[in-house]
């Protein structure tokens, strides 16, 4: 599945303006030739004491074919040493829908942290859908720009256009790295495509194809080869036949599927995932407004 979290995250970059005092506003972000338009049914408020801008009531931010809609849009900004303001975190709260020309993402809330370069959608449930398939989870969808990793957490589910399905407590997707020596324009185009090359599944993994269903505790999926490996109390069901073991190799492109009693079956070990376990995502709930003491 191709995912374009970067396109959706980029829209957040223009949600604050020193002139944001009207019912709607429009201005040009630094990295685009299209304006970002923000409007809200209940208005837009600038809070200089807490340094945030809030658009309330079916709030919507749009740039070209990309848009974000929520009950509230909240942008936090800070003063820079050389003067001017800088946005460092943006929230979308309540009934969030993010759309691009090819993707739709939904959740109860969302946050983009500029310092960490991470986009998080939270809720029960959260989903991302495009022409290549869909991903859902009952806790959160995260995208880490610097790590080029996406995480679906909480009874996660992924399906491609051929209806091949992967279920797990957590799914982790690794995006294609820029080619060595690639020109900036080519690298940006590759990031825009959002190609996933490798997927890991953790906890109660289930892989479904038209031919079989395979269960295990962990799985790795090489998207380029179409091969999934599973380990940990593996069980494969093919019509009325059931095979059990500790390790399985499944070819999602219609090749041979095998179950082995041990890892010694002919496949390399799983890709380590320590860097993903170490990541700490920001909460999609904005900070509460400080309550001022009565004089």
C-alpha positions as CSV (number, residue, x, y, z in Angstrom):
1,X,0.0,0.0,0.0
2,X,1.2,3.5,-0.8
3,X,0.7,6.1,1.9
4,X,1.2,9.8,1.6
5,X,1.3,11.0,5.2
6,X,3.8,13.6,4.1
7,X,1.3,15.4,1.9
8,X,-1.2,15.5,4.8
9,X,1.3,16.6,7.3
10,X,2.6,19.4,5.1
11,X,-0.8,21.1,5.3
12,X,-0.2,21.8,9.0
13,X,2.6,24.2,8.2
14,X,0.4,27.1,7.5
15,X,-2.1,27.2,10.3
16,X,-0.9,30.3,12.1
17,X,-0.8,33.9,11.0
18,X,-0.3,37.2,12.9
19,X,-3.4,38.4,10.9
20,X,-5.6,35.5,11.9
21,X,-8.3,37.6,13.5
22,X,-11.1,37.3,11.0
23,X,-13.7,34.6,10.4
24,X,-11.5,33.1,7.7
25,X,-8.0,33.7,6.4
26,X,-5.8,33.0,3.4
27,X,-2.1,33.3,3.0
28,X,0.9,31.7,1.2
29,X,3.1,29.2,3.0
30,X,6.8,29.3,2.3
31,X,7.0,25.9,0.6
32,X,4.1,26.1,-1.8
33,X,2.7,28.3,-4.5
34,X,-0.9,27.6,-3.3
35,X,-2.6,29.5,-0.4
36,X,-3.8,27.7,2.7
37,X,-7.3,28.8,3.6
38,X,-8.6,28.3,7.1
39,X,-12.3,28.9,8.0
40,X,-14.5,28.0,10.9
41,X,-18.2,28.4,11.7
42,X,-17.6,29.9,15.2
43,X,-14.6,32.0,14.3
44,X,-10.8,32.1,14.7
45,X,-9.2,33.3,17.9
46,X,-5.6,34.4,18.6
47,X,-4.5,33.9,22.2
48,X,-1.3,35.9,22.6
49,X,-0.9,34.9,26.3
50,X,-0.8,31.2,25.6
51,X,0.6,31.7,22.1
52,X,-2.0,29.7,20.1
53,X,-4.5,30.2,17.4
54,X,-7.8,28.4,17.6
55,X,-10.4,27.8,14.8
56,X,-13.7,26.6,16.3
57,X,-16.8,25.0,14.9
58,X,-16.4,22.7,11.9
59,X,-13.0,24.2,11.3
60,X,-11.3,23.5,8.0
61,X,-7.8,24.1,6.6
62,X,-7.3,23.5,2.9
63,X,-4.5,23.9,0.4
64,X,-5.4,22.8,-3.1
65,X,-6.8,19.3,-3.0
66,X,-5.5,18.6,0.6
67,X,-7.7,19.5,3.6
68,X,-8.1,18.9,7.3
69,X,-11.5,19.2,9.0
70,X,-12.2,19.0,12.7
71,X,-14.4,20.5,15.5
72,X,-11.3,22.6,16.4
73,X,-8.0,23.4,14.8
74,X,-5.3,24.6,17.3
75,X,-1.9,25.9,16.4
76,X,0.8,26.5,19.0
77,X,3.6,29.0,18.2
78,X,6.7,30.5,19.8
79,X,8.7,33.6,19.4
80,X,12.0,33.2,17.6
81,X,15.2,34.9,18.9
82,X,15.5,37.0,15.7
83,X,11.9,38.1,15.8
84,X,8.7,36.7,14.4
85,X,6.7,33.6,15.4
86,X,7.2,29.9,14.6
87,X,4.5,27.1,14.7
88,X,5.8,24.1,16.5
89,X,2.7,22.0,17.1
90,X,-0.8,21.8,15.5
91,X,-3.9,19.9,16.7
92,X,-7.1,18.9,15.0
93,X,-9.7,17.9,17.7
94,X,-13.0,16.1,17.2
95,X,-14.3,14.3,14.1
96,X,-11.1,14.7,12.2
97,X,-11.0,14.0,8.5
98,X,-7.8,14.6,6.4
99,X,-8.1,14.3,2.6
100,X,-5.7,14.5,-0.3
101,X,-6.4,13.8,-3.9
102,X,-5.8,10.1,-3.3
103,X,-6.1,9.5,0.5
104,X,-8.6,9.9,3.3
105,X,-7.6,9.6,7.0
106,X,-10.0,9.8,9.9
107,X,-9.8,9.8,13.7
108,X,-11.1,11.5,16.8
109,X,-8.0,13.8,17.0
110,X,-4.7,14.5,15.4
111,X,-1.4,16.2,16.1
112,X,1.6,17.2,14.1
113,X,4.8,17.9,16.1
114,X,7.2,19.9,14.0
115,X,10.2,19.3,16.4
116,X,9.8,15.6,16.3
117,X,8.5,15.4,12.7
118,X,5.6,13.1,13.7
119,X,2.0,13.0,12.7
120,X,-0.4,11.1,15.1
121,X,-4.1,10.3,14.6
122,X,-5.9,8.8,17.6
123,X,-9.3,7.4,18.2
124,X,-11.4,4.2,18.1
125,X,-11.2,3.8,15.3
126,X,-8.6,5.5,13.1
127,X,-8.3,4.8,9.4
128,X,-6.3,5.6,6.2
129,X,-7.8,4.6,2.8
130,X,-6.5,5.0,-0.7
131,X,-6.8,3.2,-4.1
132,X,-4.2,0.6,-3.0
133,X,-6.1,-0.5,0.1
134,X,-6.7,0.6,3.7
135,X,-5.2,0.6,7.2
136,X,-7.3,0.8,10.4
137,X,-6.4,0.7,14.1
138,X,-8.3,1.1,17.4
139,X,-5.7,3.3,19.1
140,X,-3.5,5.4,16.8
141,X,-1.9,5.8,13.4
142,X,1.6,7.5,13.6
143,X,4.0,8.6,10.9
144,X,7.6,9.5,11.8
145,X,9.1,11.6,9.1
146,X,12.8,11.4,10.1
147,X,12.6,7.6,10.8
148,X,10.4,7.0,7.7
149,X,8.2,4.7,9.7
150,X,4.5,4.4,10.1
151,X,2.8,2.6,13.1
152,X,-0.8,1.3,13.4
153,X,-1.5,0.5,17.0
154,X,-4.4,-1.3,18.6
155,X,-6.1,-4.2,16.8
156,X,-4.5,-3.0,13.6
157,X,-5.7,-4.2,10.1
158,X,-4.3,-3.7,6.6
159,X,-5.8,-4.7,3.3
160,X,-4.6,-4.3,-0.2
161,X,-6.6,-4.1,-3.4
162,X,-6.4,-7.9,-3.9
163,X,-8.1,-8.3,-0.5
164,X,-4.9,-9.8,1.1
165,X,-5.2,-9.0,4.8
166,X,-2.9,-8.7,7.7
167,X,-4.1,-8.3,11.3
168,X,-2.0,-7.6,14.4
169,X,-2.0,-5.8,17.7
170,X,0.6,-3.5,16.1
171,X,1.7,-3.0,12.5
172,X,4.9,-1.1,11.6
173,X,5.6,0.0,8.0
174,X,9.0,1.1,6.8
175,X,9.2,3.5,3.8
176,X,11.6,3.4,1.0
177,X,14.8,5.3,1.6
178,X,16.1,8.0,-0.8
179,X,18.5,6.5,-3.4
180,X,22.1,7.4,-2.8
181,X,23.0,10.5,-4.7
182,X,19.4,11.2,-5.6
183,X,18.7,14.8,-6.6
184,X,16.4,16.7,-4.2
185,X,13.6,16.8,-6.7
186,X,13.8,13.1,-7.2
187,X,14.0,12.4,-3.5
188,X,10.9,14.6,-2.9
189,X,9.0,12.7,-5.6
190,X,9.9,9.4,-4.0
191,X,8.8,10.6,-0.6
192,X,5.5,11.8,-2.1
193,X,4.9,8.3,-3.4
194,X,5.3,7.0,0.1
195,X,6.3,3.5,-1.0
196,X,6.3,0.9,1.8
197,X,9.0,-1.7,1.4
198,X,8.7,-3.7,4.7
199,X,6.0,-4.4,7.3
200,X,6.2,-5.9,10.7
201,X,3.4,-7.3,12.8
202,X,3.5,-7.9,16.6
203,X,1.0,-9.8,18.7
204,X,-1.9,-12.0,17.5
205,X,-0.8,-11.8,13.9
206,X,-3.2,-13.2,11.2
207,X,-2.5,-13.2,7.5
208,X,-5.3,-14.0,5.1
209,X,-5.1,-14.8,1.4
210,X,-7.8,-16.4,-0.8
211,X,-5.9,-19.7,-0.3
212,X,-5.1,-19.8,3.4
213,X,-5.1,-18.2,6.8
214,X,-1.9,-18.1,8.9
215,X,-1.6,-17.1,12.5
216,X,1.4,-16.4,14.7
217,X,2.8,-14.0,17.2
218,X,5.2,-12.0,14.9
219,X,5.4,-11.5,11.2
220,X,7.6,-9.7,8.6
221,X,6.4,-8.8,5.1
222,X,8.8,-8.0,2.3
223,X,6.6,-6.0,0.0
224,X,8.9,-6.2,-3.0
225,X,9.1,-10.0,-2.9
226,X,5.6,-10.6,-1.6
227,X,6.9,-13.0,1.1
228,X,5.6,-13.0,4.7
229,X,7.4,-14.9,7.5
230,X,5.7,-15.7,10.8
231,X,6.9,-17.2,14.0
232,X,5.6,-18.1,17.4
233,X,2.9,-20.8,17.7
234,X,2.2,-20.7,13.9
235,X,-1.0,-22.3,12.6
236,X,-1.9,-22.5,8.9
237,X,-5.4,-23.3,7.7
238,X,-6.0,-24.3,4.1
239,X,-9.7,-25.3,3.5
240,X,-10.0,-28.3,5.8
241,X,-6.3,-28.8,6.3
242,X,-4.5,-27.4,9.4
243,X,-0.7,-27.2,9.8
244,X,1.0,-26.2,13.1
245,X,4.6,-25.3,13.8
246,X,6.9,-22.5,15.0
247,X,7.8,-20.8,11.7
248,X,6.0,-20.2,8.4
249,X,6.8,-18.7,5.0
250,X,3.8,-17.4,3.0
251,X,4.0,-16.1,-0.6
252,X,1.2,-13.6,-1.0
253,X,1.5,-13.6,-4.7
254,X,0.3,-17.1,-5.1
255,X,3.5,-19.1,-4.5
256,X,4.1,-21.9,-2.2
257,X,3.4,-21.6,1.6
258,X,5.2,-23.7,4.1
259,X,5.2,-24.4,7.9
260,X,8.3,-25.5,9.8
261,X,8.9,-26.9,13.2
262,X,11.8,-24.5,13.8
263,X,13.2,-21.3,12.3
264,X,15.6,-23.5,10.2
265,X,13.4,-23.4,7.2
266,X,15.4,-21.3,4.8
267,X,14.5,-17.6,5.6
268,X,16.6,-14.9,7.2
269,X,15.8,-13.5,10.6
270,X,13.3,-10.7,11.2
271,X,14.3,-7.1,10.9
272,X,15.1,-5.6,14.2
273,X,12.6,-2.9,15.4
274,X,14.4,-1.4,18.4
275,X,14.2,2.1,16.9
276,X,10.5,2.0,16.7
277,X,10.0,0.7,20.3
278,X,12.1,3.7,21.4
279,X,9.9,6.3,19.8
280,X,7.6,8.3,22.0
281,X,4.7,9.9,20.2
282,X,3.1,13.2,21.3
283,X,-0.5,13.1,22.6
284,X,-3.2,14.3,20.2
285,X,-4.9,16.1,23.1
286,X,-3.9,19.8,23.3
287,X,-2.7,21.4,26.6
288,X,-5.5,22.8,28.8
289,X,-6.0,26.5,28.9
290,X,-4.4,27.9,32.1
291,X,-7.0,29.1,34.6
292,X,-6.2,32.6,35.9
293,X,-6.7,33.2,39.6
294,X,-9.3,35.7,40.6
295,X,-7.8,39.1,41.7
